[in-house]
Amino acid sequence: MKITYYNKNYHNSVNNRKNDIYYYVIRTVEKVNLNNINLTDGDIDGNFTVRVIPLDNVKQVLIDSIKDNPINEVIVKEMNA
């Protein structure tokens, strides 16, 4: 899934910004081996994480993420639509 969000006056910089956010769902019966992922330096610097979340908990995890970053309010609204 891809969400595109346009932010006017991004962080009061007078600049506008387009954010493309990609989400992936992987359906498998195999367990995820978190030790077998390859993150780029940009992923690591940006605190990118990979987590396994039971489907029953996804909505609450999204709602809880709003406090981490203001853009999450837009993202969560779109994902829960």
C-alpha positions in Angstrom: 0.0 0.0 0.0 1.2 3.5 -0.8 0.1 6.7 0.9 1.0 10.0 -0.6 0.8 13.0 1.7 1.5 16.7 0.7 2.7 18.9 3.5 2.5 22.6 3.0 5.2 24.7 4.8 7.0 21.6 5.9 8.3 22.2 9.5 7.8 25.9 9.0 10.5 26.0 6.3 8.3 27.7 3.7 8.9 24.6 1.6 6.3 22.1 0.5 7.0 18.4 0.7 5.5 15.3 -0.8 5.8 12.2 1.3 5.4 8.7 -0.3 4.9 6.1 2.4 4.9 2.4 1.5 3.5 -0.4 3.6 3.8 -4.1 3.0 1.8 -7.1 4.2 3.5 -10.4 3.8 1.2 -13.4 4.2 3.2 -16.5 5.1 3.1 -19.5 7.4 6.9 -19.1 8.0 8.2 -17.4 11.0 10.0 -14.1 10.4 13.7 -14.2 11.2 14.5 -10.7 12.3 18.2 -11.5 12.3 18.0 -12.2 8.6 17.1 -8.7 7.4 19.4 -6.2 5.6 18.9 -2.6 6.5 20.6 0.2 4.6 22.5 2.9 6.4 19.5 5.2 5.8 17.2 2.7 7.4 19.4 2.4 10.4 19.9 6.2 10.8 16.1 6.7 10.4 15.3 4.1 13.2 13.5 1.8 10.7 12.1 -1.2 12.4 10.6 -4.5 11.3 8.1 -6.0 13.6 5.6 -8.9 13.5 2.2 -7.6 14.7 -0.8 -9.9 15.0 -3.6 -8.7 12.7 -5.9 -8.2 15.8 -3.4 -5.6 17.2 -2.6 -3.6 14.0 -5.3 -1.0 14.5 -4.2 -0.2 18.1 -0.5 -0.2 17.1 -1.3 2.4 14.4 -3.3 4.5 16.8 -0.5 4.4 19.4 2.0 5.5 16.8 0.4 8.9 16.3 2.3 10.3 19.3 5.6 9.4 17.7 5.3 11.7 14.7 2.6 14.2 13.6 2.4 12.8 10.1 1.2 9.5 11.6 -2.2 11.1 12.3 -2.7 11.3 8.5 -1.3 7.9 7.9 -3.4 6.2 10.5 -6.5 7.9 9.3 -5.9 6.6 5.8 -5.0 3.1 6.9 -8.0 2.7 9.1 -10.4 4.0 6.4 
